[in-house]
């Protein structure tokens, strides 16, 4: 017997796919590995830790390895994520000045 997704899980997966579709080029330009977009929980793990602390990642990716240009695209993606309506939390993977700017815009 297979597992069925709940209506909530189905809706969340659809919303995640809708966020990813228009952002594919920027995700690639940021140099993010495929594991980054596998699910919202993978993405949130990356934003919280700057790496995949709670998910398998054979590439051992870290935000610290991004070039300045890639990092700027990544920050833009993070902003787009919160603009898309995902619940705001302090993305500790970002530099303090970027966290402060996003917090002033999206924080409570």
C-alpha positions in Angstrom: 0.0 0.0 0.0 1.4 3.4 -1.0 1.4 6.5 1.1 -1.0 9.2 0.1 -0.3 12.8 0.4 -2.6 14.9 2.5 -4.4 17.8 0.7 -2.1 20.1 2.7 1.1 18.3 1.5 -0.2 18.4 -2.1 -0.9 22.1 -1.8 2.5 22.8 -0.3 4.3 20.8 -3.1 2.3 22.8 -5.7 3.2 26.1 -4.1 6.9 25.1 -3.9 6.9 24.1 -7.6 5.2 27.5 -8.4 8.0 29.3 -6.6 10.8 27.3 -8.3 9.5 27.5 -11.9 10.2 31.3 -12.5 13.4 31.2 -10.4 15.2 28.3 -12.2 17.7 30.6 -13.9 18.5 32.5 -10.7 18.9 29.2 -8.8 21.4 28.1 -11.4 23.2 31.5 -11.4 23.5 31.3 -7.6 25.4 28.0 -8.0 23.1 26.1 -5.7 23.1 22.3 -5.8 19.9 20.4 -6.7 19.4 19.4 -3.1 18.7 23.0 -2.3 15.4 22.9 -4.1 14.3 19.3 -3.3 11.8 20.7 -0.8 10.9 23.6 1.3 12.5 21.9 4.3 15.8 21.5 2.3 15.6 25.2 1.4 14.9 26.3 4.9 17.8 24.1 6.2 20.1 26.0 3.8 18.8 29.4 4.9 19.1 28.5 8.6 22.5 26.9 8.5 24.3 28.0 5.3 24.7 24.3 4.5 22.5 21.2 4.7 22.8 20.4 8.4 19.7 18.1 8.4 19.8 16.6 4.9 22.2 14.5 3.0 24.4 16.5 0.7 27.1 14.6 -1.1 28.5 17.9 -2.5 29.1 19.3 1.0 27.8 22.7 -0.3 28.2 25.8 1.9 27.0 29.3 1.3 30.5 30.5 2.3 31.8 29.0 -1.0 29.7 31.3 -3.2 31.4 34.1 -5.2 30.2 37.7 -4.5 28.0 37.5 -7.6 26.5 34.2 -6.6 25.8 35.4 -3.1 24.0 38.5 -4.4 21.7 36.3 -6.5 21.2 34.0 -3.5 20.1 37.0 -1.3 17.7 38.1 -4.1 16.3 34.5 -4.1 15.8 34.6 -0.3 14.0 37.9 -0.6 11.8 36.5 -3.4 11.0 33.5 -1.2 9.6 35.6 1.6 7.8 37.9 -0.9 6.1 34.7 -2.2 4.4 34.5 1.2 6.6 31.9 3.0 6.7 32.6 6.7 9.6 34.8 7.6 12.4 33.7 9.9 15.9 35.1 10.3 18.0 33.4 7.6 21.2 32.9 9.6 23.1 31.8 6.4 23.1 35.4 5.3 25.5 38.2 6.3 24.3 40.3 9.2 23.6 43.3 7.1 21.4 41.2 4.8 19.6 39.7 7.8 18.9 43.2 9.2 17.6 44.5 5.9 15.3 41.5 5.4 14.2 41.6 9.1 13.2 45.3 8.7 11.1 44.3 5.6 9.6 41.0 6.7 10.2 40.6 10.4 7.5 41.0 13.0 
